[in-house]
Amino acid sequence: MSFLVLYCRSGFEKDCLAEITDKAMLGGVSGYGKLEDGGGVVRFYPYGEGAAEKLTKDLSFSNLIFARQWFVATEELTDLSEQDRLGPIIEVFETLARMDVLVLEHADTNDGKQLSKFCRKFSNPARQNLRKKGLLASKKEECHDGGVRGHLFFVTGTHVIVGQSTIQNSSQWEMGVPRLKFPAAAPSRSTLKLEEAWLQLMTAEERMSFLKFGHTAVDLGAAPGGWTWQLVNKGMKVWSIDNGPMNEELMATGQVTHLRDDAFTYRPKRPVDWMVCDVVDKPAKVADRMLRWLLEGWCRYTVFNLKLPMKQRWAEVHRIFERMDEALTEKGIQYELRAKHLYHDREEITVFIRTR
Ligand SMILES: C[S@@+](CC[C@H](N)C(=O)[O-])C[C@H]1O[C@@H](n2cnc3c(N)ncnc32)[C@H](O)[C@@H]1O
């Protein structure tokens, strides 16, 4: 019976499982999970023939917060022979749809990382053999925008989970992690968080139309300016709110006004296009302030972090989003909310909201 494999940050397996269990249940599918604390991967076994496939059709991957990637696993091969790893793998793929691409992956853990060299080495023979058998598209026909992705998720060099995902309804990045280069001119590494948020939480079309030259933005908890740098880089005029010092080169652009105000009481003189917030505080307190901005119409788009130091992170996030939904709906505000536990996030998740 097939099952779901979901990758997450090490230490967040229980949250990832709690979320998929709840969301599957809403669609009428129940199941049970298996995880190892710190293992960076969750197996979810839904009850019923074809239930795993159904879940990946009914649920939208972009609505999952704690999962970096998912696929439907057909077989877990626990005892591969080092002499012929490919034979049993090919046998499994022979029962499945022809693939457009194939990825070889492992958990994002210290143990998992030991497998990255092996995965790189094994990828060529695996792809060549699957192509010879007509099970994988040729290099020329490879398609990364649609179709079927094959997954070989290695637990050890002789233990692999074999399965497939729909390219359109999964993460486009290997292991669900976009590889971003730290921009040398940015004042802090946090800059990558906002860049990743825009990549993970918005479509290419949305980035084109929501991140425009001439837009205005407020950055709450801005110092030293990693997030402000991203906004400035898009040609925006930014009000950066923080008691701490801002990076001098960034200030020299002339696009930034630094205000030593409190992020929780500051309000803009006129509505702005963007408000971003990277303040470290209680998630409910941050969410309430974000809500106020949206209810008052002080911004149209927002990206903010919710720190989650508690044990039951999914339950807390769920509660917060329900409260936000009630308040926005009551005021007749239509909105879209997407949230993700980004690769560059640690004990927090990042949220994007757009009002209409
Ligand atoms: C994680 S850092 C922000 C890093 C920033 N996003 C960057 O990319 O460089 C959090 C910032 O929030 C600021 N902060 C915390 N509480 C604040 C408050 N109540 N009002 C304004 N700033 C606050 C801190 O001074 C700190 O600079």
Ligand as a Chemical Component Dictionary entry (heavy atoms), coordinates in Angstrom:
data_LIG
# 
_chem_comp.id                   LIG 
_chem_comp.type                 NON-POLYMER 
_chem_comp.pdbx_formal_charge   0 
_chem_comp.three_letter_code    LIG 
# 
loop_
_chem_comp_atom.comp_id 
_chem_comp_atom.atom_id 
_chem_comp_atom.alt_atom_id 
_chem_comp_atom.type_symbol 
_chem_comp_atom.charge 
_chem_comp_atom.model_Cartn_x 
_chem_comp_atom.model_Cartn_y 
_chem_comp_atom.model_Cartn_z 
_chem_comp_atom.pdbx_ordinal 
LIG C1  C1  C 0  15.988 39.253 13.921 1  
LIG S1  S1  S 1  16.376 40.928 14.043 2  
LIG C2  C2  C 0  15.935 41.576 12.492 3  
LIG C3  C3  C 0  16.922 41.318 11.416 4  
LIG C4  C4  C 0  16.577 42.039 10.135 5  
LIG N1  N1  N 0  15.327 41.555 9.559  6  
LIG C5  C5  C 0  17.658 41.895 9.087  7  
LIG O1  O1  O 0  17.424 41.262 8.077  8  
LIG O2  O2  O -1 18.744 42.435 9.297  9  
LIG C6  C6  C 0  15.116 41.545 15.064 10 
LIG C7  C7  C 0  15.151 43.033 15.261 11 
LIG O3  O3  O 0  13.944 43.433 15.896 12 
LIG C8  C8  C 0  14.225 44.531 16.716 13 
LIG N2  N2  N 0  13.130 44.671 17.683 14 
LIG C9  C9  C 0  12.745 43.824 18.653 15 
LIG N3  N3  N 0  11.666 44.316 19.309 16 
LIG C10 C10 C 0  11.354 45.477 18.696 17 
LIG C11 C11 C 0  10.320 46.455 18.875 18 
LIG N4  N4  N 0  9.402  46.302 19.839 19 
LIG N5  N5  N 0  10.321 47.524 18.085 20 
LIG C12 C12 C 0  11.242 47.694 17.114 21 
LIG N6  N6  N 0  12.224 46.793 16.874 22 
LIG C13 C13 C 0  12.289 45.721 17.668 23 
LIG C14 C14 C 0  15.568 44.226 17.325 24 
LIG O4  O4  O 0  16.216 45.432 17.715 25 
LIG C15 C15 C 0  16.287 43.519 16.173 26 
LIG O5  O5  O 0  17.091 44.424 15.452 27 
# 
loop_
_chem_comp_bond.comp_id 
_chem_comp_bond.atom_id_1 
_chem_comp_bond.atom_id_2 
_chem_comp_bond.value_order 
_chem_comp_bond.pdbx_ordinal 
LIG C1  S1  SING 1  
LIG S1  C2  SING 2  
LIG S1  C6  SING 3  
LIG C2  C3  SING 4  
LIG C3  C4  SING 5  
LIG C4  N1  SING 6  
LIG C4  C5  SING 7  
LIG C5  O1  DOUB 8  
LIG C5  O2  SING 9  
LIG C6  C7  SING 10 
LIG C7  O3  SING 11 
LIG C7  C15 SING 12 
LIG O3  C8  SING 13 
LIG C8  N2  SING 14 
LIG C8  C14 SING 15 
LIG N2  C9  SING 16 
LIG N2  C13 SING 17 
LIG C9  N3  DOUB 18 
LIG N3  C10 SING 19 
LIG C10 C11 SING 20 
LIG C10 C13 DOUB 21 
LIG C11 N4  SING 22 
LIG C11 N5  DOUB 23 
LIG N5  C12 SING 24 
LIG C12 N6  DOUB 25 
LIG N6  C13 SING 26 
LIG C14 O4  SING 27 
LIG C14 C15 SING 28 
LIG C15 O5  SING 29 
# 
